[in-house]
Amino acid sequence: MKKIVSAVMATAFVATAVIAFAAAKKETCKVDVVEGDKVTMTCTKPELKAGDNVEVQVKVEKPVEGC
């Protein structure tokens, strides 16, 4: 009985992980122009329309401290 419950729980976990992964879409974009609070980007294979709301994560590179 415990093996069946464990198998069902593992299957449910994998199913939710696959759904969450499929729901997250990533676009590869390059920032062209920044003017105040307006940013212009060029994206490869965009699936966006004018006026769509987007969430952007900024990649911050920390300086390497050394000798």
C-alpha positions as CSV (number, residue, x, y, z in Angstrom):
1,M,0.0,0.0,0.0
2,K,2.8,2.4,0.9
3,K,4.5,1.7,-2.5
4,I,1.3,2.6,-4.4
5,V,0.8,5.8,-2.4
6,S,4.5,6.7,-3.0
7,A,4.2,6.0,-6.8
8,V,1.0,8.1,-7.0
9,M,2.6,11.0,-5.2
10,A,5.8,10.8,-7.4
11,T,3.6,10.8,-10.5
12,A,1.7,13.8,-9.3
13,F,4.9,15.7,-8.5
14,V,6.4,15.0,-11.9
15,A,3.1,16.0,-13.7
16,T,3.0,19.4,-11.8
17,A,6.7,20.0,-12.5
18,V,6.2,19.4,-16.2
19,I,3.2,21.7,-16.4
20,A,5.0,24.5,-14.6
21,F,8.0,24.1,-16.8
22,A,5.9,24.2,-20.0
23,A,4.0,27.3,-18.8
24,A,7.2,29.3,-18.4
25,K,8.2,30.7,-21.7
26,K,11.6,32.3,-22.2
27,E,12.5,34.8,-24.9
28,T,16.0,35.7,-25.9
29,C,16.2,39.5,-26.3
30,K,18.9,42.1,-26.6
31,V,18.4,45.6,-25.2
32,D,18.8,48.2,-27.9
33,V,17.9,51.6,-26.3
34,V,17.2,52.8,-22.8
35,E,15.5,56.2,-22.6
36,G,14.3,57.1,-19.1
37,D,11.7,54.5,-18.2
38,K,11.3,53.2,-21.8
39,V,13.4,50.2,-23.0
40,T,13.5,49.0,-26.6
41,M,14.6,45.4,-27.1
42,T,15.1,43.1,-30.1
43,C,13.9,39.5,-29.6
44,T,14.5,36.3,-31.6
45,K,11.2,34.6,-32.5
46,P,9.0,36.9,-30.5
47,E,5.6,35.6,-29.5
48,L,4.5,39.0,-28.2
49,K,2.1,41.7,-29.4
50,A,2.2,45.4,-28.9
51,G,0.8,46.3,-25.5
52,D,1.6,42.9,-23.9
53,N,2.8,43.1,-20.3
54,V,6.2,41.3,-19.8
55,E,8.4,40.5,-16.8
56,V,12.1,41.0,-17.3
57,Q,14.9,39.5,-15.1
58,V,18.1,41.5,-15.1
59,K,21.3,39.6,-15.2
60,V,23.7,41.3,-12.7
61,E,27.3,40.4,-12.9
62,K,29.3,40.9,-9.7
63,P,32.9,42.0,-10.0
64,V,35.5,39.3,-9.1
65,E,37.6,40.2,-6.2
66,G,41.2,39.1,-6.3
67,C,44.7,39.8,-5.5
